[in-house]
């Protein structure tokens, strides 16, 4: 593979050049760059994420011609997640990831959270963040900038409450909560299921955490870093408890995982109760139902005693 040796201005110019090539295709309304680079979270391995908006994705042959002008290795017509193409730029070694969306689709997705206040299990507001932090590179009729202007609004209180209402019970309150599923997987000696359900639990934890901080969800990468650098309100010991949970979720013996799950969720419960997003147990709520609140112990380590809301944490 070509070694990457370029600097930010070179990558910016490459992104603009590729976007312009797509912008010349018939039917393309806008091309925007999103992902880690416009959000100032890029590292040496970050790629260029381009979103091409058209009523229909451009034909495969046209997409292949665009890629051929830049790539020495291209994958055209990848439908694994969203319709897209991917290649490695021959000059810089930078990966180009192109995603095709329709304007109607993204408008409906934004209405889902910003107008109808509908929550998902994890990642409820990722597309909102994606649009807000994108950089329009082609937008001749101004549609994308109007979309961003419409999305640039205060975090809706009903959306915040809907995310907590959707994600909090499944952590450890419901009969088939993630905690209960992890417990069953432990009894079955099923480490694959333990990891699968732990990942789902963490998706809901971060959805609640970002909602409580009135921040659109940044997506699936570097979540702990993002939380500890952007969230003004964090459960005490959050980074420690999360890393401790991950440490026992994948390395035998894994039966200590339930206490680590409870340690993480106890702190989250304290946060959402203090923020007024759930009633306290004294007020008739049961934020910890489905799993006992753990007692502080030397085994849990410093920083993992009974959690209270803290201000910004130091990134690990």
Residue pairs with C-beta under 8 A, 6 or more apart in sequence:
1 88
1 93
2 72
2 88
2 89
2 90
2 91
2 92
2 93
3 93
4 44
4 92
4 93
4 94
5 92
5 93
6 14
6 92
6 93
6 94
10 92
11 37
11 48
11 92
11 94
14 48
14 70
14 89
14 91
14 92
14 94
14 96
15 33
15 37
15 48
15 50
15 137
16 137
17 70
18 48
18 50
18 66
18 70
18 96
18 98
19 31
19 33
19 50
19 137
19 138
20 137
20 138
21 66
21 69
22 28
22 31
22 50
22 52
22 58
22 66
22 98
22 138
23 31
23 137
23 138
23 140
25 54
25 58
25 62
25 66
26 58
27 54
27 55
27 56
27 58
28 52
28 53
28 54
28 58
28 138
29 53
29 54
29 55
29 103
29 141
29 143
29 144
30 52
30 53
30 103
30 136
30 138
30 139
30 143
30 144
31 50
31 51
31 52
31 53
31 136
31 137
31 138
31 139
32 50
32 51
32 53
32 134
32 135
32 136
32 137
32 139
32 144
33 48
33 49
33 50
33 51
33 134
33 135
33 137
34 49
34 51
34 130
34 131
34 133
34 134
34 135
35 46
35 47
35 48
35 49
35 97
36 42
36 43
36 46
36 49
36 221
36 222
37 46
37 48
37 49
38 133
38 134
38 135
39 133
39 218
41 218
41 221
41 222
41 225
41 226
47 94
47 95
47 96
47 97
48 94
48 95
48 96
48 97
49 97
49 99
50 96
50 97
50 98
50 99
50 137
51 98
51 99
51 100
51 101
51 130
51 134
52 58
52 98
52 99
52 100
52 101
53 100
53 101
53 102
53 103
53 106
53 143
53 144
54 100
54 102
55 102
55 103
55 104
56 102
57 63
57 83
57 100
58 100
60 76
60 77
63 76
63 77
63 85
63 98
64 74
64 76
67 74
67 76
67 85
67 87
67 96
68 74
70 87
70 89
70 90
70 91
70 96
71 87
71 88
71 89
71 90
71 96
72 87
72 88
72 90
73 87
73 88
74 85
74 86
74 87
75 85
75 86
75 87
76 85
77 83
77 85
78 84
78 85
78 86
82 99
82 100
82 101
83 99
83 100
84 97
84 98
84 99
84 100
85 98
86 95
86 96
86 97
86 98
87 95
87 96
88 94
88 95
88 96
89 95
89 96
103 143
103 147
106 127
106 131
106 147
107 147
109 127
110 127
110 128
110 131
110 147
110 150
110 151
112 118
113 119
113 124
113 125
113 127
113 128
113 156
113 159
114 128
114 150
114 151
114 153
114 156
114 159
117 156
117 158
117 159
117 162
118 162
119 159
119 162
119 163
119 165
119 166
119 167
119 207
120 166
120 207
121 166
121 167
121 170
121 200
121 203
121 204
121 207
122 167
122 200
122 203
122 204
122 206
122 207
123 203
123 207
123 217
123 219
123 220
124 159
124 163
124 166
124 167
124 207
124 211
124 217
125 159
125 163
125 207
125 210
125 211
125 216
125 217
126 216
126 217
126 218
126 219
126 220
128 151
128 216
128 217
129 216
129 217
129 218
129 219
130 219
131 147
131 148
131 151
132 148
132 151
132 152
132 216
134 144
134 148
136 144
136 145
136 148
139 145
154 214
155 211
155 214
155 215
155 216
159 211
160 211
160 212
160 214
160 277
161 277
163 207
163 208
163 211
164 208
164 211
164 212
164 272
164 277
164 278
167 204
167 205
167 207
167 208
168 204
168 208
168 272
168 278
168 287
169 177
170 176
170 177
170 178
170 204
171 177
171 178
171 179
171 201
171 204
171 205
171 265
171 268
171 290
172 178
172 179
172 180
172 261
172 262
172 265
172 288
172 289
172 290
172 291
173 286
173 289
173 290
174 180
174 290
177 290
177 291
178 197
178 198
178 200
178 201
178 204
179 201
179 258
179 261
179 262
179 265
179 290
179 291
180 290
181 193
181 197
182 193
182 194
182 197
182 198
182 201
182 257
182 258
182 261
183 258
185 191
185 193
185 194
185 197
186 194
186 254
186 255
186 257
186 258
191 250
191 252
191 254
194 249
194 254
194 257
195 249
195 250
198 245
198 246
198 249
198 257
198 261
201 261
202 242
205 264
205 265
205 268
206 217
206 223
206 227
207 217
208 268
208 272
209 227
209 231
209 234
209 235
209 238
209 268
209 271
210 216
210 217
210 218
210 227
210 231
211 277
212 233
212 271
212 272
212 275
212 277
213 230
213 231
213 232
213 233
215 230
215 231
218 226
224 239
224 242
224 243
224 315
224 316
225 315
227 234
227 238
227 313
228 234
228 238
228 239
228 312
228 313
228 314
228 315
228 316
229 312
229 315
231 312
232 311
232 312
233 271
233 275
233 309
233 310
233 311
234 271
234 309
234 310
234 311
234 312
234 313
235 241
235 264
235 266
235 267
235 268
235 270
235 271
235 307
235 309
235 310
236 267
236 270
236 303
236 305
236 307
236 308
236 309
236 310
237 263
237 267
237 303
237 304
237 305
237 307
238 264
238 267
238 307
238 310
238 313
239 313
239 314
239 315
239 316
240 301
240 302
240 303
240 304
241 260
241 263
241 264
241 267
241 304
241 307
242 264
243 316
244 260
244 263
244 300
244 301
244 304
245 257
245 260
245 261
245 263
245 264
247 260
248 254
248 256
248 257
248 260
249 257
249 260
258 291
259 294
259 300
261 291
262 288
262 291
262 292
262 293
262 294
263 294
263 300
263 304
263 307
265 288
265 291
266 288
266 293
266 294
266 306
266 307
267 307
269 278
269 287
269 288
270 307
270 308
270 309
271 307
271 309
272 278
272 287
273 279
273 280
273 285
273 287
274 308
274 309
275 309
278 285
278 287
279 285
280 287
281 287
281 288
293 306
294 300
295 306
296 304
296 305
296 306
